[in-house]
Amino acid sequence: MGDGQTIIYIQDILINPTYQNKAVGSNLLKYILFKYNNVRQVLLTTDNNIATMNFYEKNGFIKYEDIKLIGYMKKKGDIND
C-alpha cells in the first residue's frame, strides 16, 4: 500500500509454515523492494516476536528506535473515533 512514489507500507509478509525457512518470504520481500526501488520510504508493521523481528532485520529492516524515530497508530474502536 502507498503512493508508489514516495512511500510504501508493508503489513507483514505471511508464509504458510510448510514453506517457511525456504527463502520464500525473503524472495517475496526482495521482489517488493525491487519493484518499488525508487520509493524513498518503506515502512513495515509486524508482530512483536523474536522470529519475525529477526526475519525483517536479516532482510535489512531496522527498528525505528534504532534510528531515533517513533511511530504511532490509531486503532479503530479507540475512544474519540
Secondary structure, 3 states (H helix, E strand, C coil): CECCCCEEEEECCCCCHHHCCCCHHHHHHHHHHHHCCCCCEEEEECCCCHHHHHHHHHCCCCCHHHHCCCCCCCCCCCCCC
